[in-house]
Amino acid sequence: MNGLIYQVQDLTKTYNGKPILRVDRIDVRWGEIFALVGPSGAGKSTLLRLLNFLELPTGGRIHFHDVEFGADRPMALKLRRRVTMVSQRPVLLNRSVWDNVAYGLRLRGQRDAASQIDAALAQVGLTALARQRARTLSGGEAQRVALARAMVLEPDVLLLDEPTANLDPYNVGLIEETVRQLNRERGTTLVLVTHNVFQARRLAHRVALMLEGRVVEVADVQTFFDAPRDPRTAAFVRGEMVY
């Protein structure tokens, strides 16, 4: 192992002839929390989908577990299953909370996993709602169900796309603490897309600023916020509009 779980080089993504993403290089280290920040339309979610192997890039490559993924090289299912994503608006089954958390395990043929499911529900504070229908949940509760559903699969990498957007402080705090525990206790690598620079500062080990599909700067969290090299990063951190 070289200490990197992802190595991204010369990565491009084009939709209908329009370039959306042009990343020269970005690396993600094993066991870190890596935050992607930037304005809407900067390419953050597109990069996250590529890191989840949901789409093929137009050009360039991603190495994951030292295996190459590219326009003509789809990723093997065995390795795709080492990555799980939680989106901003998770889709839940019209079943109980418990059944929703069990769903991914059942798809993988794991039927005897009650203790894992119960532990995941306890970790996100949903034990009391285990038998409640998912459609009756608040937005914050639904997001915690989605997080538990991802956690129970024990991925090497958890990708989070604005996981606390529009949630109340109580649910934000629960989700952030769960993220810290996953990273600290399991060594899970997390890639977090967030508009909230305060959240990035609280959670991340390193932060990358994206603008117009490109990576402007990558730095450890203290350098990124206190001594950024690029003036666009400095402006973004100050809360100025940067495009």
Secondary structure in CASP SS format (residue, H / E / C, confidence):
PFRMAT SS
TARGET T0000
AUTHOR 0000-0000-0000
METHOD secondary structure of the structure
MODEL  1
M C 1.00
N C 1.00
G C 1.00
L E 1.00
I E 1.00
Y E 1.00
Q E 1.00
V E 1.00
Q E 1.00
D E 1.00
L E 1.00
T E 1.00
K E 1.00
T E 1.00
Y E 1.00
N C 1.00
G C 1.00
K E 1.00
P E 1.00
I E 1.00
L E 1.00
R E 1.00
V E 1.00
D E 1.00
R E 1.00
I E 1.00
D E 1.00
V E 1.00
R E 1.00
W C 1.00
G C 1.00
E C 1.00
I E 1.00
F E 1.00
A E 1.00
L E 1.00
V E 1.00
G C 1.00
P C 1.00
S C 1.00
G C 1.00
A C 1.00
G C 1.00
K H 1.00
S H 1.00
T H 1.00
L H 1.00
L H 1.00
R H 1.00
L H 1.00
L H 1.00
N C 1.00
F C 1.00
L C 1.00
E C 1.00
L C 1.00
P C 1.00
T C 1.00
G E 1.00
G E 1.00
R E 1.00
I E 1.00
H E 1.00
F E 1.00
H C 1.00
D C 1.00
V E 1.00
E E 1.00
F E 1.00
G E 1.00
A C 1.00
D C 1.00
R E 1.00
P C 1.00
M C 1.00
A C 1.00
L H 1.00
K H 1.00
L H 1.00
R H 1.00
R C 1.00
R C 1.00
V E 1.00
T E 1.00
M E 1.00
V E 1.00
S C 1.00
Q C 1.00
R C 1.00
P C 1.00
V C 1.00
L C 1.00
L C 1.00
N C 1.00
R C 1.00
S E 1.00
V H 1.00
W H 1.00
D H 1.00
N H 1.00
V H 1.00
A H 1.00
Y H 1.00
G H 1.00
L H 1.00
R H 1.00
L H 1.00
R C 1.00
G C 1.00
Q C 1.00
R C 1.00
D C 1.00
A C 1.00
A H 1.00
S H 1.00
Q H 1.00
I H 1.00
D H 1.00
A H 1.00
A H 1.00
L H 1.00
A H 1.00
Q H 1.00
V C 1.00
G C 1.00
L C 1.00
T H 1.00
A H 1.00
L H 1.00
A C 1.00
R C 1.00
Q C 1.00
R E 1.00
A H 1.00
R H 1.00
T H 1.00
L C 1.00
S C 1.00
G H 1.00
G H 1.00
E H 1.00
A H 1.00
Q H 1.00
R H 1.00
V H 1.00
A H 1.00
L H 1.00
A H 1.00
R H 1.00
A H 1.00
M H 1.00
V C 1.00
L C 1.00
E C 1.00
P C 1.00
D C 1.00
V E 1.00
L E 1.00
L E 1.00
L E 1.00
D E 1.00
E C 1.00
P C 1.00
T C 1.00
A C 1.00
N C 1.00
L C 1.00
D C 1.00
P H 1.00
Y H 1.00
N H 1.00
V H 1.00
G H 1.00
L H 1.00
I H 1.00
E H 1.00
E H 1.00
T H 1.00
V H 1.00
R H 1.00
Q H 1.00
L H 1.00
N H 1.00
R H 1.00
E H 1.00
R H 1.00
G C 1.00
T C 1.00
T E 1.00
L E 1.00
V E 1.00
L E 1.00
V E 1.00
T C 1.00
H C 1.00
N C 1.00
V H 1.00
F H 1.00
Q H 1.00
A H 1.00
R H 1.00
R H 1.00
L H 1.00
A C 1.00
H C 1.00
R E 1.00
V E 1.00
A E 1.00
L E 1.00
M E 1.00
L E 1.00
E C 1.00
G C 1.00
R E 1.00
V E 1.00
V E 1.00
E E 1.00
V E 1.00
A E 1.00
D E 1.00
V H 1.00
Q H 1.00
T H 1.00
F H 1.00
F H 1.00
D H 1.00
A C 1.00
P C 1.00
R C 1.00
D C 1.00
P H 1.00
R H 1.00
T H 1.00
A H 1.00
A H 1.00
F H 1.00
V H 1.00
R C 1.00
G C 1.00
E C 1.00
M C 1.00
V C 1.00
Y C 1.00
END
